[in-house]
Amino acid sequence: MNDVSNSVVFPQGNKMPEPFNKYFIGQAYLDMLVSGDKEFNCPIGNVTFEPGCRNNWHKHPGGQILLVTGGRGWYQEEGKPARELKSGDVVKIPANVKHWHGAAKDSWFVHLSVETNSQAGPAEWLEPVADDVYNKLK
Amino acid sequence: MNDVSNSVVFPQGNKMPEPFNKYFIGQAYLDMLVSGDKEFNCPIGNVTFEPGCRNNWHKHPGGQILLVTGGRGWYQEEGKPARELKSGDVVKIPANVKHWHGAAKDSWFVHLSVETNSQAGPAEWLEPVADDVYNKLK
């Protein structure tokens, strides 16, 4: 197993706090590098997913950028095939596009989450990714 | 010498293009991960400084966040002592605060630059950091 859970640039932080943890299958970890204040309008968190962990489908009203720093994972927009992600990849998620992201079944996965235009409001959390959708990803 | 110029997460990119290159002493490299569009209002670049390279004093009207991914360098705000930076460090630069950043004399230095609230306008570039200010940093 590709274990990068403690070998990346930014701290792993603590177990994903509520109310967010309930929108993840499996355990994720969060270290908030920049808080969601009105000065920068750009909260940045370092998110670490254990193997098999992924978040629910969701939307960001101001968009989101993912900067992958370690491991192997997936990003999928509704109606499109999943995209495999590895260290150095960048994902630009337009506002209000329904999507999910998370680790591969056999690898930890680490990305920075940059919430752009955060003054537009918080994420809208939706249903979990169905097991048959996730389990067919290699 | 601590050479991390090719050992970091995001690409080194090309030599800093003009008009920006003239605001650096020494050679810096830039890979734009997210362009400065009106969709995200959050251009993100990976900036690599060769040893001894630093940018001029400057200000960002919407603020800036630095996420350090490798090497050793410095950040200084006008009227304050310089802060040493290493991998994993985060710098939150408020709007319109005069500052500079760059590598240590004996190390490459790599950071992500996140330009927050970029709709506020481009950076204002000012005078170079005086040699006697830079040279006394260890």
Interface residues (C-beta under 8 A of the other chain):
Chain A: V9 F10 P11 L33 V34 E39 F40 N41 C42 I44 G63 I65 L67 T69 G70 S87 G88 V90 K92 P94 A95 L112 V114 T116 N117
Chain B: V9 F10 P11 L33 V34 E39 F40 N41 C42 I44 G63 I65 L67 T69 G70 S87 G88 V90 K92 P94 A95 L112 V114 T116 N117
